[in-house]
Amino acid sequence: MNSEYHTFLGRLGKNPDLRYTAKSEPVCYLSVAIDKLNEDQPEWKRVVVWGKQAELCNLYLDKGQEVFVQGRNSLREYQDKDGNKKSIEEVRARLIGFSNL
């Protein structure tokens, strides 16, 4: 997987999902729709935000708002409740930008 930073602008498809790890570290999941030129359907990105930025996203962002994201693509693997191996592609955000106007 390409580990370069990617930058994009999109809109939230749902409200942020803030959770805390076992060590009380905040992590926020965002679902971001990116409009693609000459395509009817947007491209969806799962964005993961950590730390203070995660708490700020949860506090100030709502479904439909525009967000700027800079981060690295990552592939996370896990086992589901039935023991099947699954993988999910996500963007680990380094920087999130938004306006609360």
C-alpha positions in Angstrom: 0.0 0.0 0.0 1.3 3.5 -0.9 2.4 5.3 2.3 2.6 8.8 0.9 0.4 11.5 2.3 -2.8 12.1 0.4 -4.8 15.3 0.6 -8.5 15.6 -0.3 -11.6 17.6 0.3 -15.0 15.9 0.9 -18.3 15.9 2.9 -19.2 13.8 5.9 -21.7 11.1 5.1 -22.7 10.7 8.7 -21.9 12.2 12.1 -18.4 11.5 13.6 -18.1 8.3 15.7 -15.9 9.1 18.7 -14.6 6.2 20.8 -11.9 5.6 23.4 -9.3 2.9 23.5 -8.6 0.7 26.5 -5.9 3.3 27.5 -8.5 6.2 27.2 -7.0 7.5 23.9 -9.6 9.2 21.8 -10.2 7.9 18.3 -12.8 9.3 15.8 -14.0 7.6 12.7 -15.3 9.8 9.8 -17.0 8.7 6.6 -16.0 11.1 3.8 -17.5 11.4 0.3 -15.3 12.7 -2.4 -16.8 13.9 -5.7 -15.0 12.5 -8.7 -14.9 14.3 -12.0 -17.2 12.7 -14.6 -18.6 10.2 -12.2 -22.2 10.1 -10.7 -21.3 8.4 -7.5 -18.8 9.8 -4.9 -15.8 7.8 -3.7 -16.1 7.0 0.0 -13.1 7.1 2.4 -13.0 5.9 6.0 -10.9 8.4 7.9 -9.4 7.7 11.4 -8.4 10.7 13.6 -6.5 10.3 16.9 -6.0 12.4 20.0 -7.2 15.9 20.6 -8.1 16.3 16.9 -10.5 13.3 17.3 -12.3 15.1 20.2 -12.5 18.3 18.2 -13.9 16.5 15.2 -16.6 15.0 17.4 -17.4 18.4 18.9 -17.5 20.5 15.8 -18.4 18.3 12.8 -21.8 17.1 11.7 -23.1 15.1 8.7 -22.9 17.1 5.5 -20.0 19.4 6.5 -17.0 19.8 4.3 -13.7 18.6 5.6 -10.1 18.7 4.4 -8.0 15.6 5.1 -4.3 14.9 4.9 -3.1 11.4 5.8 -1.7 8.1 4.9 -3.6 5.1 3.5 -3.5 2.1 5.7 -4.8 -1.5 5.5 -6.1 -2.9 8.9 -6.7 -6.6 9.3 -8.9 -8.2 12.0 -11.0 -11.2 12.7 -14.8 -10.9 12.9 -17.0 -12.5 15.5 -17.1 -15.7 13.5 -13.3 -16.0 13.2 -13.2 -14.9 9.5 -10.2 -12.7 8.5 -11.3 -9.3 7.3 -9.5 -6.2 6.1 -10.4 -2.6 5.8 -8.8 0.3 4.0 -8.7 3.6 5.9 -6.9 6.9 5.9 -5.0 7.7 9.1 -5.4 11.4 9.3 -2.4 13.6 10.2 -4.3 16.8 9.6 -8.1 17.6 9.6 -9.3 21.0 8.5 -12.9 22.3 8.8 -14.8 25.5 9.4 -17.5 25.8 12.1 -19.3 28.6 10.3 
